């Protein structure tokens, strides 16, 4: 260490020791000063904050004017702007990529909203663009870095297995398969926007009159079928409510009876009863006693009845062994 640096360190240490000694000798000096000059200190701080805010306003206006000048120049010289951007990208590739990422994260919601609006306006074009991007990635040999975790794979398998079980149950119950089909998000948004526009549009008197002229009375057979279906659904709800109240109180009795009948059938060379669904079916028969149309609450009458019969098949084992 040079002599000048040593002298500076010694001088700084000596000054600090003197300052500390003075502070120790006058412990209330700064508090007394602030008390005597409180108003002056406030005015000084207020003036300092005002000057700081004024400088920020001037700097913000200056930056905004520079941005406006740059935008005006870019509109007037599109080719020069594109060339300048390409030169900057080549010279500062990493900085350009980081700026792109920063802009995306700052405006993520607005970018997503613009993308959804474009896809909703023309879903077919969006689907084609997505297919072309996938084709380019496959042709270039790029693969997605994301892969499902073991827990996600297990969740996917469980959902698929449950869908297959439900399909088999519907087939056994004589119910039709699901007729829903998958629709991409862009097409869903397009359909929703078209529906909103269609129903929100105000109709003219001529259109309303033409629509009313097209109306025809509902055929009596359709009205009768709707009424019958409504009565069946009401009966199903009432019977299932009674069965829910009856089954927990008589579950052991019903299962013992089913087990006894199953043993008898087994000794006679017949197949035993289903120890999962048979007790619930018998409880359903007891709950539906007295209804004019008992077939409305049969195991194959509706999906609600079938689901109630098989609700505990997957999680519980037979209580009474055969």
C-alpha positions as MATLAB code, in Angstrom:
seq = 'XXXXXXXXXXXXXXXXXXXXXXXXXXXXXXXXXXXXXXXXXXXXXXXXXXXXXXXXXXXXXXXXXXXXXXXXXXXXXXXXXXXXXXXXXXXXXXXXXXXXXXXXXXXXXXXXXXXXXXXXXXXXXXXXXXXXXXXXXXXXXXXXXXXXXXXXXXXXXXXXXXXXXXXXXXXXXXXXXXXXXXXXXXXXXXXXXXXXXXXXXXXXXXXXXXXXXXXXXXXXXXXXXXXXXXXXXXXXXXXXXXXXXXXXXXXXXXXXXXXXXXXXXXXXXXXXXXXXXXXXXXXXXXXXXXXXXXXXXXXXXXXXXXXXXXXXXXXXXXXXXX';
ca = [
       0.000    0.000    0.000;
       1.375    3.435   -0.949;
       2.028    6.197    1.557;
      -0.769    8.332    0.085;
      -3.292    5.511    0.473;
      -2.085    4.866    4.022;
      -2.385    8.535    4.875;
      -5.921    8.624    3.393;
      -6.954    5.611    5.491;
      -5.453    7.104    8.629;
      -7.134   10.432    7.911;
     -10.530    8.742    7.347;
     -10.189    6.727   10.553;
      -9.194    9.821   12.547;
     -12.177   11.778   11.157;
     -14.568    8.948   11.936;
     -13.227    8.772   15.507;
     -13.673   12.528   15.916;
     -17.220   12.367   14.520;
     -18.137    9.538   16.858;
     -16.656   11.381   19.826;
     -18.644   14.517   18.968;
     -21.869   12.496   18.605;
     -21.266   10.882   21.970;
     -20.749   14.311   23.544;
     -23.943   15.725   21.948;
     -26.466   12.860   21.858;
     -29.541   15.085   21.414;
     -28.153   17.547   18.875;
     -29.842   16.067   15.760;
     -33.176   15.585   17.490;
     -33.101   19.165   18.772;
     -32.178   20.432   15.299;
     -35.089   18.580   13.667;
     -37.459   19.918   16.311;
     -36.301   23.525   15.819;
     -36.345   23.356   12.019;
     -39.246   20.987   11.396;
     -41.096   23.321    9.016;
     -37.940   24.151    7.055;
     -37.113   20.446    6.670;
     -40.634   19.711    5.428;
     -40.506   22.516    2.882;
     -37.086   21.383    1.699;
     -38.232   17.786    1.277;
     -41.394   18.894   -0.494;
     -39.412   21.053   -2.911;
     -36.955   18.215   -3.553;
     -39.813   15.792   -4.346;
     -41.426   18.379   -6.640;
     -38.191   18.855   -8.602;
     -37.753   15.080   -8.834;
     -41.313   14.592  -10.150;
     -40.797   17.428  -12.647;
     -37.602   15.809  -13.941;
     -39.418   12.459  -14.334;
     -42.263   14.118  -16.255;
     -39.821   15.876  -18.573;
     -37.876   12.651  -19.141;
     -41.085   10.701  -19.828;
     -42.249   13.294  -22.343;
     -38.849   13.244  -24.014;
     -38.921    9.431  -24.313;
     -42.480    9.502  -25.656;
     -41.557   12.074  -28.299;
     -38.575    9.964  -29.321;
     -40.829    6.891  -29.618;
     -43.320    8.845  -31.754;
     -40.512   10.080  -34.018;
     -39.218    6.519  -34.387;
     -42.713    5.215  -35.241;
     -43.253    7.981  -37.796;
     -39.880    7.250  -39.412;
     -40.690    3.498  -39.505;
     -44.023    4.178  -41.217;
     -42.348    6.369  -43.819;
     -39.351    4.059  -44.396;
     -40.557    0.422  -44.003;
     -37.694   -1.082  -46.011;
     -34.986    0.808  -44.086;
     -36.700   -0.174  -40.825;
     -36.672   -3.866  -41.785;
     -33.010   -3.674  -42.807;
     -32.072   -1.951  -39.559;
     -33.920   -4.618  -37.581;
     -32.137   -7.411  -39.426;
     -28.743   -5.769  -38.796;
     -29.546   -5.430  -35.107;
     -30.690   -9.076  -34.915;
     -27.461  -10.269  -36.494;
     -25.264   -8.049  -34.347;
     -27.119   -8.544  -31.032;
     -28.845  -11.928  -31.396;
     -29.085  -12.733  -27.667;
     -30.217   -9.234  -26.713;
     -32.910   -9.352  -29.411;
     -34.211  -12.724  -28.201;
     -34.255  -11.505  -24.593;
     -36.174   -8.379  -25.636;
     -38.716  -10.578  -27.436;
     -39.141  -12.728  -24.329;
     -39.487   -9.699  -22.074;
     -42.140   -8.193  -24.349;
     -44.081  -11.458  -24.404;
     -44.110  -11.806  -20.616;
     -45.127   -8.161  -20.159;
     -48.012   -8.476  -22.644;
     -48.904  -12.149  -22.334;
     -52.636  -11.602  -21.772;
     -52.991   -9.104  -24.647;
     -51.080  -11.397  -27.032;
     -53.263  -14.365  -26.090;
     -56.414  -12.285  -26.562;
     -55.290  -11.169  -30.057;
     -54.460  -14.753  -30.976;
     -57.866  -16.001  -29.798;
     -59.565  -13.225  -31.791;
     -57.680  -14.211  -34.969;
     -58.513  -17.892  -34.488;
     -62.175  -17.118  -33.791;
     -62.383  -14.976  -36.926;
     -61.037  -17.773  -39.147;
     -60.699  -21.135  -37.325;
     -59.990  -23.029  -40.532;
     -56.957  -20.848  -41.278;
     -55.726  -21.253  -37.693;
     -56.034  -25.043  -37.894;
     -54.129  -25.112  -41.189;
     -51.367  -22.922  -39.742;
     -51.103  -25.238  -36.735;
     -50.857  -28.313  -38.965;
     -48.156  -26.676  -41.098;
     -46.156  -25.815  -37.965;
     -46.376  -29.406  -36.727;
     -45.325  -30.703  -40.158;
     -42.324  -28.342  -40.248;
     -41.254  -29.436  -36.765;
     -41.480  -33.116  -37.712;
     -39.598  -32.548  -40.958;
     -36.831  -30.752  -39.054;
     -36.614  -33.590  -36.534;
     -37.638  -31.440  -33.595;
     -39.455  -33.154  -30.757;
     -41.259  -31.590  -27.840;
     -39.137  -31.247  -24.718;
     -42.225  -31.789  -22.545;
     -43.257  -35.291  -21.585;
     -45.883  -36.332  -19.040;
     -44.759  -37.323  -15.587;
     -45.518  -40.805  -14.184;
     -48.361  -39.374  -12.109;
     -49.839  -37.689  -15.189;
     -49.560  -40.914  -17.195;
     -51.361  -42.776  -14.418;
     -54.096  -40.122  -14.385;
     -54.496  -40.451  -18.177;
     -54.771  -44.245  -17.891;
     -57.374  -43.979  -15.149;
     -59.505  -41.609  -17.236;
     -59.248  -43.863  -20.279;
     -60.123  -46.956  -18.255;
     -63.092  -45.180  -16.685;
     -64.303  -44.099  -20.129;
     -64.084  -47.711  -21.367;
     -65.935  -49.005  -18.292;
     -68.672  -46.431  -18.778;
     -68.990  -47.390  -22.439;
     -69.344  -51.077  -21.526;
     -71.931  -50.248  -18.854;
     -73.956  -48.210  -21.318;
     -73.819  -51.076  -23.816;
     -74.966  -53.603  -21.206;
     -77.784  -51.264  -20.177;
     -78.919  -50.919  -23.782;
     -78.079  -47.210  -23.924;
     -76.568  -45.563  -27.022;
     -72.959  -44.446  -27.212;
     -71.966  -40.876  -26.623;
     -72.367  -38.853  -29.802;
     -70.207  -35.925  -28.779;
     -67.175  -35.064  -30.868;
     -64.101  -33.043  -30.071;
     -63.892  -29.456  -31.300;
     -60.726  -27.364  -31.220;
     -60.662  -24.261  -29.061;
     -60.521  -21.907  -32.044;
     -63.636  -23.482  -33.562;
     -65.452  -23.354  -30.213;
     -64.714  -19.653  -29.867;
     -65.798  -19.069  -33.461;
     -69.079  -20.906  -32.874;
     -69.701  -19.045  -29.614;
     -69.062  -15.672  -31.270;
     -71.358  -16.565  -34.187;
     -74.093  -17.673  -31.783;
     -73.784  -14.469  -29.750;
     -73.961  -12.368  -32.893;
     -76.979  -14.315  -34.169;
     -79.031  -14.064  -30.981;
     -77.944  -10.509  -30.118;
     -78.954   -9.106  -33.505;
     -82.214   -7.181  -33.371;
     -84.814   -8.555  -35.783;
     -86.989   -6.371  -37.948;
     -90.761   -6.587  -37.985;
     -90.719   -8.422  -41.308;
     -88.309  -11.032  -39.967;
     -90.372  -11.541  -36.803;
     -93.549  -11.940  -38.873;
     -91.822  -14.450  -41.179;
     -90.542  -16.456  -38.214;
     -93.999  -16.565  -36.662;
     -95.510  -17.732  -39.939;
     -93.067  -20.650  -39.950;
     -94.178  -21.781  -36.488;
     -96.430  -24.809  -36.439;
     -98.237  -26.538  -33.631;
     -96.315  -29.348  -31.986;
     -97.691  -32.751  -33.028;
     -99.762  -34.389  -30.260;
     -97.611  -37.532  -30.286;
     -94.508  -35.464  -29.508;
     -96.295  -33.647  -26.690;
     -97.439  -36.991  -25.283;
     -93.920  -38.433  -25.539;
     -92.436  -35.404  -23.761;
     -95.013  -35.642  -20.969;
     -94.385  -39.367  -20.577;
     -90.629  -38.828  -20.473;
     -91.017  -36.064  -17.871;
     -93.197  -38.333  -15.713;
     -90.663  -41.159  -16.029;
     -87.817  -38.885  -14.976;
     -89.829  -37.607  -12.031;
     -90.589  -41.206  -11.011;
     -86.892  -42.121  -11.300;
     -85.879  -39.245   -9.015;
     -88.494  -40.161   -6.401;
     -87.682  -43.872   -6.463;
     -83.933  -43.279   -6.238;
     -84.487  -40.989   -3.254;
     -86.516  -43.728   -1.517;
     -83.917  -46.352   -2.423;
     -81.125  -44.175   -1.031;
     -82.994  -43.991    2.279;
     -83.928  -47.693    2.315;
     -80.653  -49.313    1.255;
     -78.313  -48.244    4.141;
     -80.773  -49.529    6.775;
     -81.288  -52.922    5.079;
     -77.956  -53.463    3.354;
     -76.780  -56.382    5.515;
     -80.137  -58.111    5.218;
     -80.205  -57.707    1.442;
     -76.631  -58.901    1.017;
     -77.249  -61.949    3.230;
     -80.325  -62.859    1.165;
     -78.397  -62.454   -2.102;
     -75.533  -64.581   -0.747;
     -77.970  -67.322    0.295;
     -79.657  -67.356   -3.131;
     -76.248  -67.349   -4.840;
     -75.109  -70.406   -2.811;
     -78.294  -72.238   -3.740;
     -77.845  -71.393   -7.422;
     -74.202  -72.428   -7.290;
     -75.075  -75.844   -5.794;
     -77.685  -76.271   -8.535;
     -75.072  -75.613  -11.215;
     -76.273  -72.099  -12.029;
     -74.306  -68.874  -12.042;
     -74.460  -66.912   -8.751;
     -76.009  -63.476   -8.543;
     -73.956  -60.304   -8.797;
     -73.208  -59.520   -5.151;
     -72.483  -55.873   -6.056;
     -75.591  -54.822   -7.933;
     -78.196  -57.387   -6.862;
     -78.745  -55.950   -3.322;
     -79.251  -52.504   -4.797;
     -81.606  -53.894   -7.447;
     -83.751  -55.475   -4.747;
     -83.780  -52.194   -2.800;
     -84.861  -50.485   -6.022;
     -87.715  -52.967   -6.413;
     -88.908  -52.280   -2.869;
     -88.744  -48.505   -3.419;
     -90.613  -48.726   -6.738;
     -93.489  -50.826   -5.364;
     -96.830  -49.128   -6.017;
     -95.857  -47.146   -9.114;
     -98.185  -47.481  -12.086;
     -95.282  -47.976  -14.512;
     -92.586  -49.963  -12.691;
     -90.685  -50.373  -15.958;
     -89.779  -46.682  -15.810;
     -87.379  -47.466  -12.944;
     -85.901  -50.713  -14.245;
     -82.086  -51.220  -14.353;
     -82.092  -50.469  -18.110;
     -84.575  -47.594  -18.077;
     -82.110  -44.721  -17.666;
     -78.466  -43.930  -17.057;
     -79.261  -42.510  -13.605;
     -80.681  -45.869  -12.442;
     -77.761  -47.783  -13.927;
     -75.222  -45.489  -12.235;
     -77.011  -45.879   -8.907;
     -76.918  -49.679   -9.224;
     -73.179  -49.727  -10.020;
     -72.031  -46.808   -7.860;
     -70.069  -48.938   -5.344;
     -68.936  -51.762   -7.636;
     -65.410  -50.461   -8.112;
     -64.506  -49.620   -4.509;
     -66.022  -52.334   -2.320;
     -65.733  -56.115   -2.096;
     -68.576  -58.479   -1.203;
     -69.251  -58.462    2.517;
     -70.420  -62.095    2.641;
     -68.301  -64.755    0.883;
     -70.052  -67.364   -1.214;
];
